[in-house]
């Protein structure tokens, strides 16, 4: 049974000035699915996520949102989330909830921040700031949630919790796009894995299918077999690719 794509990208390429970052990528994002995007530093993961979140227009190709009509169609967590100082965690999340008139769901408990609800945002650790960013990305129940390195800066337990949240969202029918360097968590969590290298898709499929196709036992081995291990990073306006 075919599931209707909630987002469709066709022949997407993107360049920053003379630097080609993405090259002819086509992908369908389906509801109720956790899709992980992995690749070496500089492979284009962040740029692709920003294009798919419709925060960045592709140089070539198209990105079409095909999901339900909602006040907030796509929720997005950037690599470096920031919040206005002087407000508590609770006041901050309540501000975003008021924008979409959301009631009921306790977003802070969902990400493990309930005990820090009265702490001012400038006093949060980097990891706790990221958790608040995840909570903000889910406000309004957008049909698509895009998480750029949600586990970065978190301890192992908190990092695991971010992937549990991704699974819970998908179980409720939300499409989740997540980039991560934690391949063990990706292997246990993702329904589909897109491997990027030098701006192109070099592998795409379920973890099981990718292991089988490459004749290996782990996603780490798939990663090694499919990529060149590029460590080049293009940084445009403080945003890595």
N, C-alpha and C positions, 0 to 999 in steps of 0.2 A: 504494500500500500504506500503510495507516494504522498509525502507531506508537502503542502504548499509552502514555498520559501517565504520567510518573513522579510528577508532582505536579499537582493540580488545584485552582485557586482559583475560587470561584463567588461573584459579587456581593459582593466584598470592599469594605468601607468601613472607614475608621478615623478617629477623632477624638481629639484631646488636649484634654480639657475642652470648651471651646466652639469649638475650631478644627478644622474639617474638613480632613483631610490627604489621604485617599483616598476616591474616590467610585465605587462600583459597578464594580469591576474584576473581570473574569473572564479567566483565562488557563490554558492547559495547558502544562506544561513537559515536553519529550520527551527521552528518553535519547539520547546521542550528538549533542547539539545545543548550540551556544553561542548563548544568547539574551542580547542586550545591552539594557539599560534605560537610555535617555538622556532628558534633559529639562533645562530651566532649573533653576537653584538654587531650591529651595523647591517643586519640582513633586511631591515625594513619593517620590523614588527610594529613599532609605534606609529610609523607613518601609515601603514595599512589599517591599523585600528582607528586612527583619526579619520581616514577616508571613509571607512565603513560606518563610523559614527556620524558621518556627514558634517564633521567639523573642519574638514579640509577637502577642497574640490580636487578631483583627479586631473592631471594634465591631459590625459586621454581616457576614454572609456566612460562608463556610467555606473552610478550606484542608485538603486531604486528601493525605497522602503515599500513593502507590500503587505504590511501587517494591519491590524485593526486601527481605526481612527481613535487616537487617545490624545489627551491634553499634553502628555509627555510620551513620546514614542520611543526615545532612546535615552537610557541612563548611561553616564560615562564617568569612569574613575581614571584620572590622569596619573602619570608616573609620580608626580610631585603635587599632591593635593594641598591646597592652602585655604584657610578660612579667616574671616575678619577677626582680629584680636579684640578682647574685651568682653566676649560673650562666652557663656558656658556651653558645654557639649549639648545639653538639653535645649538651650535657647537656639543654638545653631540649627539643630535638626528640626526643631519646631518651626523655624523660619521657612525652611524649604518645604515642609509639609503644608504650611499655610498657603504657599504659592499655588498648590494644586488641590487645596481643600481636602487633604487626606486626614482620615480619622481611623482610630482603632489599632493599627499595627504598631507594635513597639519596635522601631527600627534599631534602637540601641541594644536591646536585649538580643536581637537577631544576630548582631555582630560581636556581642560580648563586651559592650561598653556601658551597660546599665550602672555598674558601680562607679563609673567616672562621669556620670551625667552632670554633676555640679562643678566639675573642674573646668577652668577656663581653657579655651582652645590653645592659647599660646603656651600653656603649661603641659601640653600633651607631648609624649615621646613621638618620634617619627612613625613608629609602628601604630600607635593609637590614633594618630592623625590619619593614617591610611585606613584604619577601620572606620573612622568617622566618614571618610570619603566613600567607602563602600556603602555605608548606610545611606548617605546622600544620593548615591547613584540608583538606589532602589526605591526612593521616594516616588509615590504616584504609580507604582507597579507598571513601569514601562514594559512593553512587550519584548524589548531587546535591551540587555544590559551589557556594556562593554567595560572590561576591567583590565587595565594595563599594569601588569606586574603587581597584583593585589597583595602578594605575600612578601614583597620586598621590605626588609627592615623588621620583619616580625619574627618572634621566636617560633620554634617548631610547632608548638601547640596552637598558637594564633594563626600561623600559616595554614595549618590543616583546617582550622575553622573557616578561613576564607573560601576554601574549596568545598567545605560542607555547605556553606551559604550558596555557592554556585549550584551545587546539586539540588538544594531545596528549591531554588528559583526555577530550575529546569523541571523539577517534578511538578511544579504548578503551571507549567506550560510556557515559561519565559525562555527565550533564546538567550544564551550566555556566550559571549566571546571573551576569552581570557588569554593573555600572554603570560608566560612564566618560564623561568630557567629551572624550576624544580620539576624535573622530568619524572621523578618517582610519583609525585602527587598528580601530575598530568596523566600518567599511565593508569593510575587507580581511579581517576575522576572523569576524564574527558570521554565523550562519546565519539568524538572525531578529532583528529590532530592534523593540522596544516603545518608542514615544515617549510620554512623559508630559508633561502640562501642567496645572497647577493641580489635581493629584490624579486626573486622568482620562486614559485612553488615547486619544490623538488620532491615532495611526498605528501600524500593526502589520503586519509582513511581512518578506520578505527585502529586503536592500538594493536588489537589482535591481527587485523589485516596487514598492518605495516610490518609487524614482526615476521609474519608469514612470508610476505613479499620479499623481505630482505634476508630471510633465513637466519634470523637472530632471536635471542631470548629476551631482549629488553628494549625499551624505547631509547635508552642511552645508546645502545648499539645501532638502532635505526638512525639516530641523530648523527652518529659518527660515520655511518655508511653513506648517508644522503647528502651531507654538507661538506664544505671545504674548510670549515673552521675559521672563517673570516673574523678578524677582530677589529676591522676598521669601523669607525663610527662617525657618521656625518652628524654634526650638531648645528641645527638651524634655529636661531632665537631660543637657545637653551633647551631644545627638545631633541633628544637623541632619536635615531631611526630604529 
